[in-house]
């Protein structure tokens, strides 16, 4: 079953997305890059808000578009996880030392951090080759996304068959799977049969498809209508 992840840029959007039925609430600053991070104190406030409002949807948080240097990457992931979110998302870029970053995060995963690797379809020619390393390091999940939000969506960079192979390999390794990357409502019928664990949206949830603009409840409702609802209790949280 595929669930709906909504990226939110503020506490106001967090509550709007929760009321609109998003299954996962993803804390991300779209004006600060592909995986722009909220400040750590903002993440803590979001976790507190979700608890006060009895929001049942899990929270994920991105750590920013970080250079692939193992020590600062591991530090930032640990700091973000300590804020109390359910998942931490880390973008892996081919430049620098992505393999070293994956290895450096293994101790965090062993300590219980649920880490999701974001692999960019417009940067990696073969993102699949990293999947065994992610599983060995104890990552919770892997997703395909796009780094350049002005360069077209996920299906402009990968065919449906390529996406399916990524998902099949990740699932075979026991990883949670996700797809994102300027996805539109029209992409959903092609992607749902592939059964990713979640589809992630930002641009399609905003008025005028402006990812840096405010979340639009009507746009969220249209996406929510296209992704069948499932009980949140069934969401895989364990690593």
C-alpha positions in Angstrom: 0.0 0.0 0.0 1.3 3.4 -1.0 1.0 6.4 1.3 1.1 10.2 0.8 4.1 12.2 2.1 3.6 15.9 2.2 6.6 18.3 2.5 5.7 21.2 4.8 7.6 24.4 5.3 6.0 25.8 8.5 4.0 24.8 11.5 0.9 26.2 9.8 1.5 23.9 6.8 2.1 21.0 9.2 -1.3 21.4 10.7 -2.9 22.0 7.3 -1.3 18.8 5.9 -2.4 16.8 8.9 -6.0 18.0 8.6 -5.8 17.3 4.8 -5.0 13.6 5.4 -1.3 13.4 4.6 0.1 10.1 5.9 3.7 11.4 6.5 4.6 15.0 7.3 8.0 15.9 6.0 9.7 18.9 7.4 11.6 20.6 4.6 12.5 24.2 3.5 11.9 24.2 -0.2 13.6 27.6 -0.5 16.9 26.2 0.8 17.5 23.5 -1.8 16.2 20.1 -2.8 16.3 18.9 0.8 16.5 22.2 2.6 16.5 21.7 6.3 14.4 23.3 9.0 16.4 24.8 11.9 16.8 22.2 14.7 14.7 24.3 17.1 12.0 24.5 14.5 12.0 20.7 14.2 11.6 20.4 18.0 8.7 22.8 17.9 7.1 20.7 15.1 7.5 17.5 17.1 5.9 19.3 20.1 3.1 20.6 18.0 2.3 17.2 16.6 2.2 15.8 20.1 -0.1 18.5 21.4 -2.5 18.3 18.5 -2.4 14.4 18.7 -1.3 14.2 15.1 -0.8 10.5 14.3 1.1 10.9 11.1 4.8 10.2 11.4 7.2 13.1 11.0 10.3 13.1 8.8 12.9 15.8 8.6 15.6 16.5 6.0 19.1 17.5 6.9 19.9 19.9 4.0 21.8 19.6 0.8 25.1 18.7 2.6 28.5 18.1 1.0 29.4 14.4 1.1 31.8 14.6 4.0 31.2 11.8 6.5 31.9 13.5 9.9 29.6 16.6 9.4 26.9 14.4 7.7 26.8 12.0 10.7 26.7 14.8 13.1 23.8 16.5 11.4 21.8 13.3 11.1 22.4 12.6 14.8 21.3 16.2 15.8 18.2 15.9 13.7 17.2 12.5 15.0 17.6 13.8 18.6 14.8 16.3 17.8 12.3 13.5 18.1 11.2 12.9 14.5 10.3 9.4 13.2 12.6 9.5 10.2 15.7 11.5 9.1 16.2 12.0 5.3 19.7 12.4 4.0 20.4 13.3 0.4 23.3 11.3 -1.2 25.1 13.1 -4.0 27.7 11.4 -6.3 30.3 14.1 -5.6 32.5 13.8 -2.5 32.4 10.6 -0.5 28.8 9.3 -0.4 30.0 5.7 0.4 31.9 7.1 3.4 28.8 9.0 4.5 26.8 5.8 4.4 29.4 3.9 6.4 29.6 6.8 8.9 25.9 6.6 9.5 25.9 2.9 10.4 26.6 3.6 14.1 23.6 6.0 14.2 21.4 3.4 12.7 22.6 0.8 15.2 21.6 3.3 18.0 18.1 3.3 16.6 18.0 6.3 14.2 15.6 5.6 11.3 17.5 7.0 8.3 16.2 7.3 4.8 18.6 7.8 1.9 17.5 10.1 -0.9 19.1 9.3 -4.2 18.7 11.8 -7.0 17.6 10.5 -10.4 19.1 13.5 -12.2 22.5 13.1 -10.5 23.1 9.4 -10.3 23.4 7.3 -13.4 23.0 4.1 -11.4 21.7 4.8 -7.9 20.8 1.1 -7.5 24.4 0.2 -6.8 24.3 2.0 -3.4 21.3 0.0 -2.2 23.2 -3.0 -0.8 25.5 -0.6 1.2 22.4 1.2 2.6 20.9 -2.1 3.8 24.2 -3.2 5.3 24.6 0.1 7.2 21.1 -0.3 8.7 19.3 2.4 6.8 15.5 2.2 7.1 14.7 3.3 3.6 15.7 4.6 0.2 13.9 6.9 -2.2 14.3 8.3 -5.6 14.0 12.1 -6.0 15.3 14.9 -8.2 17.8 17.5 -7.1 17.0 20.1 -9.8 13.4 21.0 -9.4 13.4 23.1 -12.5 14.6 20.3 -14.7 11.5 18.2 -14.9 10.0 15.5 -12.7 11.2 12.0 -11.8 9.7 10.4 -14.9 11.7 12.8 -17.1 14.9 11.3 -15.7 13.9 7.6 -15.2 11.6 5.4 -17.1 8.9 3.5 -15.3 10.9 0.3 -15.8 14.0 1.9 -14.2 11.9 3.1 -11.3 10.4 -0.4 -10.9 13.9 -2.0 -10.8 15.0 0.4 -8.1 11.9 -0.4 -6.0 12.2 -4.1 -6.5 15.9 -4.1 -5.4 15.3 -1.9 -2.4 12.4 -4.0 -1.3 14.4 -7.1 -1.7 17.0 -5.7 0.7 14.3 -4.9 3.3 14.3 -1.1 2.7 11.3 1.2 3.0 10.8 2.7 -0.5 9.7 6.2 -1.7 9.4 8.2 -4.8 9.4 12.0 -5.2 10.7 14.6 -7.5 8.3 17.3 -8.8 5.6 14.6 -9.0 2.3 15.7 -10.5 -1.2 14.3 -10.1 -0.9 12.9 -13.6 2.1 10.8 -12.5 0.2 9.0 -9.9 -1.5 6.4 -12.1 1.8 5.3 -13.5 3.5 5.1 -10.1 0.9 3.5 -7.9 1.1 0.1 -9.6 4.8 0.0 -8.7 3.7 0.0 -5.0 6.3 2.3 -3.4 5.7 2.7 0.4 5.1 6.4 -0.2 4.9 9.1 -2.9 6.3 12.4 -1.8 4.9 15.8 -3.0 5.6 19.5 -2.6 5.2 21.3 -5.9 1.8 19.7 -6.6 0.5 20.7 -3.2 1.2 24.4 -3.7 -0.9 27.1 -5.4 0.2 27.5 -9.0 2.6 24.6 -8.6 5.1 26.9 -6.9 7.1 24.8 -4.5 8.3 27.9 -2.7 4.8 29.1 -2.2 2.3 28.2 0.4 0.6 24.8 0.7 -2.9 25.0 -0.9 -5.5 22.8 0.8 -7.4 22.4 -2.5 -4.3 21.1 -4.2 -3.6 18.8 -1.3 -7.1 17.5 -1.5 -6.7 16.7 -5.2 -3.5 14.7 -4.5 -5.1 13.0 -1.5 -8.0 11.9 -3.7 -5.7 10.3 -6.2 -3.7 8.3 -3.6 -5.9 5.8 -1.8 -6.1 6.2 1.9 -4.8 3.5 4.3 -4.8 3.3 8.1 -1.8 5.1 9.5 -1.4 2.3 12.0 -0.1 0.1 9.2 2.8 2.5 8.3 6.2 0.7 8.6 8.2 2.5 11.2 10.8 -0.1 12.2 14.2 -0.2 10.7 
